[in-house]
């Protein structure tokens, strides 16, 4: 994909009347059906240095050398848009931006018609040395604007940029299980692996004649007063969308006779988190 982007940047435009071409978008697949889920928006917003509410000024369909690498059934557009609100980005960003986007063609193979002054929510990165030019961070990183989707995006980014934000999880480390003094009492602790080494663990506590409970600690000290992360929160997303379906064998290496208990407790956590629904088909 990076090679394709570089090649496209080097290609001349077919006609002098056409505007300078921004960096090519990420290779596309299909369109996004319906409104994005929390996980969809988090996947788009977290890695994108720019998130903006824009209004279309001009949409020019590209052909030939300007549309190299476009998949069948899609049309590449050169977009000029006004920035109505910068949700995330660097200060001093121009009020007008330019970028490329590949959109599904009509059933007759013709380019879709984009309404002038239609509004979009885009996720992108800037192109170094080319002020006002953006590269969409994913093939489906241009969404039809709606106030609820924009607000949810703001909430996600507000959590991400908070100093106390839960870290991204890259795996599961060691798991420990301690039986209690009373029959049926026990505690399991699962240490998670993060990219920057921040401490985070999941604790499952079982007590006689009580429902088992689990909670997450975001420090080296176990916070027994913590609760399960609410659905559609950043901590829920980090766990539900990135923890493996089953414990890796390496996590159970020191468990010995407690392997079954740890596995059951991890299954309890996964059930409590629930599924991580994603509706995107373009990534």
Backbone as CSV, one residue per row, in Angstrom:
resi,resn,N_x,N_y,N_z,CA_x,CA_y,CA_z,C_x,C_y,C_z
1,UNK,0.818,-1.191,0.000,0.000,0.000,0.000,0.862,1.255,0.000
2,UNK,1.942,1.259,0.811,2.822,2.409,0.827,3.479,2.605,-0.523
3,UNK,3.864,1.468,-1.199,4.482,1.560,-2.518,3.514,2.176,-3.516
4,UNK,2.217,1.760,-3.420,1.216,2.302,-4.326,1.054,3.795,-4.105
5,UNK,1.016,4.237,-2.858,0.878,5.650,-2.541,2.023,6.441,-3.167
6,UNK,3.259,5.953,-2.994,4.420,6.661,-3.531,4.357,6.727,-5.047
7,UNK,3.949,5.620,-5.682,3.857,5.624,-7.142,2.818,6.618,-7.631
8,UNK,1.675,6.689,-6.922,0.634,7.612,-7.337,1.090,9.056,-7.202
9,UNK,1.848,9.343,-6.163,2.345,10.697,-5.986,3.251,11.115,-7.131
10,UNK,3.925,10.152,-7.742,4.875,10.458,-8.799,4.213,10.603,-10.162
11,UNK,2.936,10.181,-10.306,2.284,10.211,-11.605,1.815,11.617,-11.945
12,UNK,1.993,12.099,-13.189,1.470,13.393,-13.586,-0.021,13.293,-13.824
13,UNK,-0.744,14.423,-13.689,-2.161,14.442,-13.974,-2.389,14.418,-15.476
14,UNK,-3.544,13.873,-15.882,-3.812,13.710,-17.305,-4.054,15.041,-17.997
15,UNK,-4.566,16.021,-17.274,-4.843,17.317,-17.894,-4.389,18.423,-16.980
16,UNK,-3.906,19.507,-17.567,-3.381,20.606,-16.774,-4.466,21.266,-15.947
17,UNK,-5.731,21.153,-16.372,-6.816,21.803,-15.656,-7.150,21.102,-14.347
18,UNK,-6.696,19.864,-14.210,-6.992,19.137,-12.982,-6.100,19.628,-11.856
19,UNK,-6.610,19.635,-10.608,-5.837,20.135,-9.469,-4.753,19.148,-9.062
20,UNK,-3.745,19.600,-8.294,-2.712,18.690,-7.801,-3.346,17.564,-7.007
21,UNK,-2.811,16.379,-7.135,-3.403,15.186,-6.563,-2.811,14.890,-5.190
22,UNK,-3.646,14.714,-4.151,-3.126,14.344,-2.836,-2.619,12.907,-2.817
23,UNK,-2.065,12.536,-1.664,-1.580,11.170,-1.493,-2.725,10.189,-1.662
24,UNK,-2.426,9.027,-2.254,-3.459,8.031,-2.546,-4.005,7.422,-1.265
25,UNK,-5.295,7.037,-1.248,-5.880,6.437,-0.053,-5.430,5.005,0.141
26,UNK,-5.736,4.492,1.341,-5.450,3.097,1.632,-6.281,2.211,0.710
27,UNK,-5.748,1.066,0.296,-6.451,0.170,-0.630,-7.832,-0.190,-0.097
28,UNK,-8.888,-0.058,-0.937,-10.256,-0.220,-0.456,-10.783,-1.641,-0.574
29,UNK,-11.959,-1.848,0.047,-12.712,-3.072,-0.201,-14.166,-2.697,-0.433
30,UNK,-15.060,-2.867,0.526,-16.473,-2.553,0.279,-16.940,-1.408,1.169
31,UNK,-18.231,-1.015,1.068,-18.726,0.153,1.781,-19.193,-0.204,3.186
32,UNK,-19.288,0.818,4.020,-19.726,0.637,5.404,-21.243,0.688,5.484
33,UNK,-21.900,-0.405,5.861,-23.360,-0.386,5.939,-23.835,0.180,7.279
34,UNK,-24.781,1.098,7.254,-25.394,1.600,8.477,-24.469,2.456,9.317
35,UNK,-24.905,2.721,10.523,-24.139,3.562,11.437,-23.020,2.753,12.086
36,UNK,-21.842,3.343,12.248,-20.721,2.588,12.823,-20.940,2.282,14.295
37,UNK,-20.406,1.154,14.739,-20.451,0.791,16.153,-19.368,1.557,16.907
38,UNK,-19.385,1.423,18.226,-18.340,2.046,19.045,-16.967,1.556,18.607
39,UNK,-16.852,0.236,18.404,-15.555,-0.322,18.003,-15.127,0.196,16.638
40,UNK,-16.079,0.337,15.708,-15.752,0.894,14.395,-15.132,2.281,14.546
41,UNK,-15.794,3.142,15.326,-15.308,4.514,15.502,-13.972,4.544,16.237
42,UNK,-13.832,3.695,17.246,-12.563,3.654,17.977,-11.433,3.189,17.061
43,UNK,-11.701,2.177,16.232,-10.685,1.705,15.284,-10.237,2.821,14.349
44,UNK,-11.185,3.680,13.943,-10.864,4.772,13.025,-10.222,5.950,13.749
45,UNK,-10.773,6.328,14.893,-10.369,7.576,15.535,-9.042,7.489,16.267
46,UNK,-8.779,6.388,16.943,-7.599,6.324,17.811,-6.291,6.491,17.033
47,UNK,-6.083,5.794,15.899,-4.794,5.956,15.204,-4.718,7.176,14.295
48,UNK,-5.828,7.889,14.069,-5.837,8.988,13.100,-5.414,10.291,13.762
49,UNK,-4.364,10.954,13.263,-3.954,12.239,13.844,-4.960,13.359,13.590
50,UNK,-5.835,13.170,12.576,-6.813,14.199,12.229,-8.204,13.579,12.208
51,UNK,-9.138,14.227,12.885,-10.561,13.894,12.783,-11.291,15.207,12.591
52,UNK,-12.098,15.302,11.539,-12.708,16.591,11.210,-14.094,16.425,10.624
53,UNK,-14.931,17.409,10.908,-16.256,17.541,10.300,-16.086,18.491,9.123
54,UNK,-16.356,18.008,7.910,-16.102,18.810,6.713,-17.360,18.921,5.862
55,UNK,-17.366,19.967,5.020,-18.452,20.176,4.064,-17.882,20.170,2.655
56,UNK,-18.479,19.387,1.777,-17.970,19.211,0.424,-18.069,20.498,-0.394
57,UNK,-16.953,20.867,-1.034,-16.930,21.977,-1.986,-16.924,21.453,-3.420
58,UNK,-16.095,20.429,-3.649,-15.965,19.891,-4.997,-15.569,18.430,-4.932
59,UNK,-16.153,17.603,-5.814,-15.810,16.188,-5.922,-15.569,15.881,-7.386
60,UNK,-14.337,15.540,-7.719,-13.962,15.292,-9.110,-13.603,13.820,-9.280
61,UNK,-14.395,13.042,-10.063,-14.014,11.643,-10.303,-12.756,11.576,-11.155
62,UNK,-11.851,10.666,-10.796,-10.573,10.531,-11.491,-10.562,9.249,-12.311
63,UNK,-9.821,9.286,-13.412,-9.719,8.127,-14.290,-8.269,7.927,-14.720
64,UNK,-8.029,6.821,-15.391,-6.729,6.567,-15.989,-5.606,6.556,-14.975
65,UNK,-4.552,7.308,-15.281,-3.365,7.320,-14.423,-3.662,7.865,-13.042
66,UNK,-4.725,8.658,-12.905,-5.069,9.227,-11.608,-5.862,8.265,-10.739
67,UNK,-6.222,7.102,-11.286,-7.010,6.137,-10.530,-6.337,4.766,-10.528
68,UNK,-5.021,4.754,-10.571,-4.279,3.495,-10.550,-4.543,2.754,-9.237
69,UNK,-4.835,1.470,-9.331,-5.028,0.649,-8.139,-6.436,0.643,-7.587
70,UNK,-7.361,1.349,-8.223,-8.735,1.356,-7.733,-9.391,0.008,-8.030
71,UNK,-9.995,-0.589,-7.032,-10.628,-1.908,-7.207,-11.876,-1.795,-8.065
72,UNK,-12.248,-2.913,-8.682,-13.458,-2.959,-9.505,-14.669,-2.583,-8.666
73,UNK,-15.567,-1.804,-9.267,-16.775,-1.391,-8.561,-16.625,-0.146,-7.741
74,UNK,-15.432,0.478,-7.791,-15.187,1.697,-7.030,-14.745,2.814,-7.965
75,UNK,-14.968,4.041,-7.551,-14.521,5.223,-8.282,-13.705,6.094,-7.336
76,UNK,-12.558,6.545,-7.824,-11.731,7.447,-7.014,-12.160,8.888,-7.247
77,UNK,-12.295,9.623,-6.141,-12.674,11.037,-6.197,-11.574,11.902,-5.594
78,UNK,-11.344,13.025,-6.243,-10.562,14.107,-5.648,-11.570,15.005,-4.932
79,UNK,-11.339,15.242,-3.641,-12.281,15.989,-2.806,-11.639,17.287,-2.325
80,UNK,-12.391,18.357,-2.438,-12.069,19.612,-1.762,-13.195,19.885,-0.776
81,UNK,-12.838,20.236,0.450,-13.859,20.407,1.482,-13.455,21.511,2.459
82,UNK,-14.465,22.140,3.030,-14.264,23.123,4.086,-14.304,22.416,5.437
83,UNK,-13.397,22.781,6.314,-13.385,22.215,7.660,-14.360,23.012,8.530
84,UNK,-15.435,22.351,8.962,-16.414,23.007,9.824,-16.035,22.898,11.296
85,UNK,-15.423,21.775,11.662,-14.977,21.582,13.046,-13.825,20.600,13.055
86,UNK,-12.765,20.970,13.741,-11.610,20.085,13.879,-11.736,19.368,15.216
87,UNK,-12.076,18.094,15.159,-12.257,17.309,16.373,-10.908,16.899,16.952
88,UNK,-9.976,16.585,16.067,-8.601,16.269,16.490,-7.668,16.724,15.388
89,UNK,-6.574,17.361,15.768,-5.626,17.816,14.768,-4.699,18.873,15.340
90,UNK,-3.757,19.281,14.535,-2.785,20.270,14.967,-3.342,21.675,14.800
91,UNK,-3.016,22.586,15.725,-3.443,23.971,15.573,-2.894,24.561,14.272
92,UNK,-3.648,25.460,13.680,-3.184,26.096,12.450,-3.500,25.305,11.197
93,UNK,-4.297,24.250,11.318,-4.665,23.478,10.140,-5.525,24.350,9.220
94,UNK,-5.285,24.320,7.889,-6.057,25.148,6.959,-7.558,24.886,7.058
95,UNK,-8.349,25.893,6.720,-9.799,25.773,6.779,-10.365,25.002,5.589
96,UNK,-9.532,24.762,4.569,-9.928,23.935,3.436,-8.924,22.793,3.285
97,UNK,-9.426,21.603,2.961,-8.557,20.433,2.826,-8.854,19.723,1.514
98,UNK,-7.899,18.896,1.104,-8.019,18.115,-0.121,-7.586,16.685,0.187
99,UNK,-8.279,15.717,-0.406,-7.905,14.319,-0.201,-8.559,13.470,-1.273
100,UNK,-8.144,12.205,-1.356,-8.722,11.237,-2.278,-9.556,10.226,-1.500
101,UNK,-10.625,9.770,-2.112,-11.441,8.723,-1.504,-12.002,7.844,-2.613
102,UNK,-12.030,6.539,-2.390,-12.599,5.576,-3.333,-13.983,5.170,-2.835
103,UNK,-15.013,5.396,-3.660,-16.390,5.136,-3.268,-17.039,4.141,-4.220
104,UNK,-18.013,3.357,-3.730,-18.681,2.387,-4.596,-19.381,3.066,-5.767
105,UNK,-19.213,2.506,-6.957,-19.905,3.002,-8.148,-21.358,2.532,-8.115
106,UNK,-22.188,3.137,-8.979,-23.582,2.737,-9.060,-23.723,1.373,-9.721
107,UNK,-24.942,0.844,-9.730,-25.177,-0.473,-10.321,-24.891,-0.464,-11.823
108,UNK,-24.943,0.731,-12.431,-24.635,0.853,-13.855,-23.162,1.115,-14.105
109,UNK,-22.363,1.093,-13.022,-20.936,1.314,-13.155,-20.530,2.769,-13.168
110,UNK,-21.491,3.666,-13.089,-21.174,5.084,-13.117,-20.761,5.575,-11.725
111,UNK,-19.964,6.637,-11.651,-19.568,7.173,-10.348,-20.791,7.635,-9.554
112,UNK,-20.770,7.477,-8.249,-21.884,7.975,-7.436,-21.932,9.499,-7.490
113,UNK,-23.099,10.056,-7.298,-23.255,11.509,-7.301,-23.144,12.012,-5.864
114,UNK,-22.185,12.877,-5.609,-21.990,13.452,-4.283,-22.606,14.842,-4.250
115,UNK,-23.497,15.058,-3.321,-24.183,16.339,-3.219,-23.218,17.429,-2.754
116,UNK,-23.206,18.534,-3.472,-22.399,19.665,-3.042,-22.921,20.154,-1.690
117,UNK,-21.995,20.502,-0.819,-22.277,20.961,0.542,-22.758,19.823,1.452
118,UNK,-22.645,18.579,0.981,-22.909,17.468,1.892,-21.812,17.436,2.951
119,UNK,-22.142,16.911,4.113,-21.207,16.961,5.244,-20.723,15.557,5.603
120,UNK,-19.438,15.504,5.997,-18.780,14.228,6.251,-17.933,14.313,7.512
121,UNK,-17.705,13.176,8.093,-16.751,13.030,9.190,-15.584,12.234,8.633
122,UNK,-14.376,12.812,8.675,-13.228,12.137,8.087,-12.152,11.891,9.142
123,UNK,-11.391,10.819,8.931,-10.250,10.457,9.774,-9.053,10.349,8.849
124,UNK,-7.984,11.066,9.162,-6.905,11.177,8.189,-5.586,11.494,8.863
125,UNK,-4.556,11.602,8.023,-3.243,12.091,8.441,-2.812,13.170,7.448
126,UNK,-2.013,14.091,7.904,-1.531,15.140,7.017,-0.433,14.599,6.115
127,UNK,-0.226,15.258,4.967,0.846,14.895,4.038,1.988,15.881,4.264
128,UNK,3.151,15.412,4.717,4.258,16.321,5.028,4.623,17.213,3.846
129,UNK,4.793,18.497,4.120,5.220,19.450,3.107,4.137,19.870,2.136
130,UNK,2.887,19.420,2.360,1.801,19.762,1.434,0.608,20.241,2.257
131,UNK,0.633,21.508,2.698,-0.419,22.032,3.585,-1.808,21.867,2.983
132,UNK,-2.736,21.421,3.800,-4.106,21.256,3.360,-4.398,19.914,2.713
133,UNK,-3.365,19.116,2.419,-3.590,17.798,1.833,-3.619,16.742,2.937
134,UNK,-4.585,15.842,2.805,-4.757,14.771,3.775,-4.750,13.430,3.057
135,UNK,-4.427,12.394,3.794,-4.598,11.021,3.326,-5.523,10.333,4.312
136,UNK,-6.643,9.829,3.844,-7.550,9.115,4.724,-6.816,7.950,5.382
137,UNK,-7.091,7.735,6.662,-6.354,6.710,7.409,-6.868,5.302,7.148
138,UNK,-7.997,5.171,6.467,-8.550,3.861,6.100,-9.451,4.062,4.898
139,UNK,-9.740,3.011,4.143,-10.604,3.156,2.959,-11.987,3.701,3.280
140,UNK,-12.500,3.397,4.491,-13.842,3.852,4.859,-13.789,4.998,5.866
141,UNK,-12.719,5.776,5.839,-12.530,6.836,6.832,-13.243,8.126,6.473
142,UNK,-14.156,8.092,5.523,-15.068,9.193,5.260,-16.477,8.691,5.553
143,UNK,-17.095,9.213,6.605,-18.422,8.786,7.029,-19.413,9.921,6.818
144,UNK,-20.638,9.580,6.451,-21.689,10.588,6.403,-21.840,11.206,7.793
145,UNK,-21.850,12.526,7.857,-21.876,13.194,9.158,-23.230,13.037,9.835
146,UNK,-23.173,12.764,11.128,-24.351,12.858,11.984,-23.875,13.344,13.341
147,UNK,-24.688,14.130,14.004,-24.291,14.683,15.299,-23.985,13.589,16.331
148,UNK,-24.792,12.501,16.418,-24.464,11.460,17.398,-23.118,10.784,17.136
149,UNK,-22.805,10.516,15.865,-21.519,9.879,15.545,-20.366,10.823,15.868
150,UNK,-20.522,12.103,15.564,-19.478,13.077,15.882,-19.282,13.188,17.389
151,UNK,-20.377,13.179,18.143,-20.272,13.280,19.595,-19.591,12.057,20.181
152,UNK,-19.925,10.884,19.665,-19.277,9.662,20.158,-17.790,9.678,19.833
153,UNK,-17.442,10.206,18.666,-16.030,10.327,18.307,-15.308,11.235,19.288
154,UNK,-15.924,12.363,19.636,-15.322,13.279,20.620,-15.119,12.584,21.961
155,UNK,-16.106,11.797,22.374,-15.998,11.105,23.661,-14.873,10.078,23.637
156,UNK,-14.740,9.357,22.546,-13.651,8.375,22.425,-12.309,9.070,22.519
157,UNK,-12.133,10.151,21.758,-10.845,10.846,21.746,-10.570,11.532,23.083
158,UNK,-11.616,11.986,23.746,-11.425,12.589,25.068,-10.856,11.550,26.033
159,UNK,-11.373,10.325,25.977,-10.855,9.257,26.831,-9.424,8.884,26.449
160,UNK,-9.167,8.792,25.149,-7.843,8.390,24.673,-6.775,9.386,25.115
161,UNK,-7.096,10.672,25.071,-6.115,11.719,25.374,-6.001,12.018,26.861
162,UNK,-6.838,11.394,27.674,-6.762,11.574,29.126,-5.488,10.915,29.651
163,UNK,-4.862,11.547,30.624,-3.620,10.989,31.193,-3.847,9.629,31.853
164,UNK,-5.077,9.386,32.287,-5.383,8.123,32.953,-6.008,7.106,32.003
165,UNK,-5.856,7.310,30.708,-6.470,6.411,29.724,-5.925,4.995,29.867
166,UNK,-6.783,3.982,29.768,-6.295,2.597,29.807,-5.415,2.318,28.595
167,UNK,-4.347,1.576,28.795,-3.406,1.342,27.688,-3.923,0.327,26.686
168,UNK,-3.336,0.359,25.491,-3.623,-0.661,24.485,-3.051,-1.994,24.960
169,UNK,-3.788,-3.066,24.745,-3.404,-4.387,25.231,-2.873,-5.221,24.078
170,UNK,-1.715,-5.811,24.285,-1.097,-6.610,23.228,-1.090,-8.105,23.537
171,UNK,-1.522,-8.483,24.737,-1.556,-9.908,25.053,-1.820,-10.152,26.525
172,UNK,-1.741,-11.415,26.917,-1.940,-11.819,28.305,-0.650,-12.434,28.817
173,UNK,-0.227,-11.979,29.997,0.976,-12.515,30.625,0.632,-13.688,31.533
174,UNK,1.220,-13.692,32.702,1.027,-14.818,33.609,-0.338,-14.759,34.297
175,UNK,-0.829,-15.922,34.665,-2.102,-16.045,35.367,-1.873,-16.817,36.666
176,UNK,-2.516,-16.361,37.742,-2.350,-16.989,39.047,-3.716,-17.248,39.665
177,UNK,-3.791,-18.297,40.453,-5.041,-18.653,41.135,-4.717,-19.043,42.571
178,UNK,-5.480,-18.474,43.511,-5.279,-18.770,44.933,-6.603,-19.239,45.529
179,UNK,-6.709,-20.501,45.963,-7.935,-20.959,46.623,-8.096,-20.264,47.978
180,UNK,-9.346,-20.013,48.371,-9.616,-19.381,49.651,-9.649,-20.376,50.793
181,UNK,-9.790,-19.857,52.000,-9.859,-20.717,53.176,-11.174,-21.479,53.202
182,UNK,-12.263,-20.793,52.830,-13.576,-21.431,52.837,-13.816,-22.156,51.517
183,UNK,-14.567,-23.241,51.525,-14.885,-23.949,50.276,-15.623,-23.021,49.294
184,UNK,-15.181,-23.012,48.063,-15.810,-22.173,47.042,-15.227,-20.788,46.922
185,UNK,-14.321,-20.430,47.816,-13.696,-19.108,47.764,-12.373,-19.205,47.004
186,UNK,-12.103,-18.215,46.167,-10.844,-18.212,45.415,-10.656,-16.847,44.772
187,UNK,-9.463,-16.627,44.263,-9.170,-15.412,43.498,-8.202,-15.760,42.371
188,UNK,-8.504,-15.261,41.185,-7.642,-15.423,40.014,-7.179,-14.055,39.570
189,UNK,-5.910,-13.958,39.228,-5.367,-12.695,38.724,-4.680,-12.939,37.388
190,UNK,-5.084,-12.165,36.391,-4.525,-12.262,35.048,-3.787,-10.963,34.744
191,UNK,-2.505,-11.061,34.491,-1.705,-9.888,34.155,-1.690,-9.699,32.635
192,UNK,-2.022,-8.489,32.191,-2.081,-8.204,30.765,-0.797,-7.539,30.295
193,UNK,-0.487,-7.726,29.025,0.719,-7.159,28.415,0.309,-5.918,27.627
194,UNK,1.012,-4.819,27.862,0.732,-3.575,27.142,1.981,-3.111,26.404
195,UNK,1.767,-2.298,25.385,2.875,-1.879,24.529,3.930,-1.104,25.307
196,UNK,3.518,-0.291,26.267,4.471,0.545,27.009,4.734,0.034,28.416
197,UNK,4.261,-1.172,28.706,4.560,-1.772,30.002,3.737,-1.244,31.157
198,UNK,2.616,-0.545,30.886,1.774,-0.067,31.982,1.132,-1.240,32.692
199,UNK,1.037,-1.180,34.028,0.427,-2.297,34.758,-1.085,-2.326,34.561
200,UNK,-1.616,-3.496,34.285,-3.063,-3.706,34.196,-3.335,-5.181,34.445
201,UNK,-4.331,-5.453,35.241,-4.654,-6.842,35.558,-6.165,-7.000,35.697
202,UNK,-6.599,-8.239,35.484,-7.999,-8.601,35.678,-8.060,-9.538,36.875
203,UNK,-8.966,-9.269,37.786,-9.100,-10.064,38.998,-10.504,-10.655,39.068
204,UNK,-10.567,-11.948,39.343,-11.845,-12.647,39.489,-11.919,-13.183,40.912
205,UNK,-12.963,-12.783,41.628,-13.122,-13.167,43.034,-14.379,-14.016,43.183
206,UNK,-14.223,-15.158,43.815,-15.354,-16.031,44.121,-15.467,-16.180,45.633
207,UNK,-16.704,-16.058,46.112,-16.987,-16.207,47.532,-18.149,-17.181,47.703
208,UNK,-18.187,-17.909,48.840,-19.265,-18.876,49.051,-20.643,-18.208,49.003
209,UNK,-21.589,-18.849,48.336,-22.981,-18.411,48.259,-23.113,-16.985,47.694
210,UNK,-22.252,-16.652,46.754,-22.315,-15.332,46.120,-21.919,-15.477,44.660
211,UNK,-22.447,-14.576,43.853,-22.075,-14.576,42.448,-20.612,-14.164,42.295
212,UNK,-19.863,-14.825,41.425,-18.471,-14.395,41.208,-18.447,-13.002,40.598
213,UNK,-17.438,-12.231,40.928,-17.297,-10.888,40.366,-15.875,-10.706,39.839
214,UNK,-15.762,-9.826,38.879,-14.437,-9.538,38.335,-14.303,-8.043,38.129
215,UNK,-13.084,-7.574,38.140,-12.810,-6.151,37.979,-11.411,-5.980,37.409
216,UNK,-11.109,-4.767,37.003,-9.836,-4.462,36.350,-9.068,-3.451,37.194
217,UNK,-7.778,-3.718,37.399,-6.903,-2.781,38.106,-5.944,-2.152,37.102
218,UNK,-5.863,-0.823,37.130,-4.992,-0.087,36.203,-3.746,0.437,36.892
219,UNK,-3.336,-0.227,37.950,-2.107,0.134,38.639,-1.493,-1.130,39.213
220,UNK,-0.386,-0.978,39.892,0.271,-2.138,40.491,-0.487,-2.646,41.714
221,UNK,-1.414,-1.839,42.207,-2.175,-2.226,43.388,-3.576,-2.664,42.965
222,UNK,-4.044,-3.749,43.546,-5.363,-4.268,43.229,-6.419,-3.365,43.856
223,UNK,-7.310,-2.854,43.019,-8.389,-1.986,43.483,-9.639,-2.834,43.658
224,UNK,-9.847,-3.325,44.881,-10.969,-4.224,45.142,-12.313,-3.535,44.982
225,UNK,-12.323,-2.202,44.982,-13.569,-1.468,44.833,-13.927,-1.181,43.386
226,UNK,-13.077,-1.605,42.457,-13.331,-1.345,41.041,-14.496,-2.199,40.551
227,UNK,-15.097,-1.761,39.471,-16.215,-2.487,38.879,-15.873,-2.897,37.447
228,UNK,-16.758,-3.650,36.849,-16.554,-4.024,35.455,-16.652,-2.782,34.570
229,UNK,-15.856,-2.709,33.511,-15.919,-1.538,32.636,-17.260,-1.463,31.922
230,UNK,-17.880,-0.293,31.868,-19.157,-0.178,31.144,-18.963,-0.412,29.658
231,UNK,-19.971,-0.982,29.042,-19.916,-1.232,27.609,-19.779,0.092,26.858
232,UNK,-19.099,0.035,25.719,-18.853,1.221,24.891,-18.091,2.291,25.662
233,UNK,-17.099,1.842,26.397,-16.115,2.731,27.020,-14.745,2.303,26.513
234,UNK,-13.748,3.153,26.698,-12.419,2.836,26.169,-11.849,1.581,26.821
235,UNK,-12.022,1.432,28.130,-11.499,0.233,28.796,-12.215,-1.005,28.283
236,UNK,-13.535,-0.936,28.122,-14.267,-2.077,27.552,-13.721,-2.412,26.162
237,UNK,-13.509,-1.404,25.350,-12.989,-1.614,23.988,-11.623,-2.284,24.025
238,UNK,-10.734,-1.803,24.887,-9.396,-2.396,24.981,-9.473,-3.882,25.320
239,UNK,-10.433,-4.249,26.160,-10.534,-5.637,26.602,-11.355,-6.490,25.633
240,UNK,-12.585,-6.067,25.372,-13.496,-6.893,24.575,-13.009,-7.094,23.151
241,UNK,-12.330,-6.094,22.614,-11.951,-6.152,21.207,-10.550,-6.698,20.962
242,UNK,-9.757,-6.884,22.034,-8.365,-7.287,21.804,-7.899,-8.464,22.655
243,UNK,-8.652,-8.842,23.673,-8.269,-10.041,24.407,-8.575,-11.273,23.549
244,UNK,-7.727,-12.295,23.600,-7.987,-13.506,22.803,-9.189,-14.266,23.339
245,UNK,-9.791,-15.068,22.482,-10.957,-15.856,22.886,-10.594,-16.872,23.969
246,UNK,-9.361,-17.366,23.928,-8.906,-18.340,24.919,-7.561,-17.910,25.478
247,UNK,-7.285,-18.354,26.698,-5.994,-18.050,27.313,-4.864,-18.737,26.552
248,UNK,-3.781,-18.024,26.277,-2.636,-18.686,25.642,-1.999,-19.687,26.595
249,UNK,-1.431,-20.709,26.048,-0.831,-21.768,26.861,0.271,-21.229,27.758
250,UNK,1.009,-20.228,27.268,2.112,-19.670,28.060,1.619,-19.032,29.355
251,UNK,0.392,-18.514,29.364,-0.148,-17.886,30.568,-0.442,-18.908,31.657
252,UNK,-0.629,-20.152,31.260,-0.977,-21.209,32.206,0.218,-22.072,32.594
253,UNK,1.410,-21.672,32.165,2.597,-22.511,32.351,2.876,-22.799,33.822
254,UNK,2.601,-21.826,34.713,2.900,-22.006,36.134,1.646,-22.342,36.940
255,UNK,0.523,-22.573,36.256,-0.742,-22.775,36.965,-0.855,-24.157,37.592
256,UNK,-0.266,-25.167,36.945,-0.298,-26.532,37.441,-1.722,-27.012,37.723
257,UNK,-2.054,-27.306,39.002,-3.363,-27.892,39.288,-4.502,-26.885,39.204
258,UNK,-4.198,-25.602,38.960,-5.235,-24.572,38.925,-5.614,-24.161,37.497
259,UNK,-5.157,-24.900,36.531,-5.418,-24.520,35.140,-6.917,-24.447,34.823
260,UNK,-7.684,-25.432,35.295,-9.123,-25.466,35.006,-9.836,-24.275,35.643
261,UNK,-9.447,-23.937,36.880,-10.083,-22.815,37.570,-9.771,-21.494,36.863
262,UNK,-8.536,-21.311,36.431,-8.155,-20.081,35.733,-8.893,-19.981,34.403
263,UNK,-8.973,-21.094,33.699,-9.675,-21.100,32.412,-11.145,-20.740,32.593
264,UNK,-11.776,-21.286,33.636,-13.184,-20.978,33.903,-13.370,-19.500,34.253
265,UNK,-12.441,-18.943,35.011,-12.553,-17.532,35.389,-12.341,-16.619,34.177
266,UNK,-11.442,-17.006,33.313,-11.236,-16.199,32.100,-12.477,-16.254,31.215
267,UNK,-13.107,-17.428,31.150,-14.336,-17.559,30.375,-15.421,-16.643,30.957
268,UNK,-15.452,-16.524,32.278,-16.412,-15.638,32.935,-16.178,-14.184,32.515
269,UNK,-14.921,-13.775,32.452,-14.587,-12.408,32.041,-15.014,-12.155,30.601
270,UNK,-14.701,-13.104,29.727,-15.060,-12.934,28.317,-16.583,-12.835,28.157
271,UNK,-17.319,-13.626,28.906,-18.776,-13.560,28.833,-19.277,-12.221,29.353
272,UNK,-18.645,-11.703,30.407,-19.052,-10.419,30.963,-18.786,-9.269,30.016
273,UNK,-17.703,-9.346,29.280,-17.374,-8.291,28.317,-18.313,-8.330,27.121
274,UNK,-18.687,-9.506,26.707,-19.544,-9.650,25.537,-18.752,-9.501,24.247
275,UNK,-19.472,-9.553,23.140,-18.839,-9.456,21.819,-18.400,-8.032,21.531
276,UNK,-17.497,-7.904,20.574,-17.031,-6.602,20.102,-17.554,-6.448,18.672
277,UNK,-18.763,-5.899,18.504,-19.341,-5.839,17.164,-18.639,-4.804,16.279
278,UNK,-18.268,-5.235,15.117,-17.696,-4.347,14.097,-18.513,-4.528,12.820
279,UNK,-18.891,-3.431,12.197,-19.688,-3.511,10.974,-18.885,-3.129,9.739
280,UNK,-17.649,-2.720,9.904,-16.851,-2.249,8.773,-16.468,-3.404,7.851
281,UNK,-16.553,-3.152,6.562,-16.066,-4.109,5.570,-14.964,-3.497,4.726
282,UNK,-14.609,-2.242,5.006,-13.485,-1.583,4.330,-12.473,-1.209,5.393
283,UNK,-11.267,-1.751,5.287,-10.256,-1.479,6.321,-8.910,-1.267,5.665
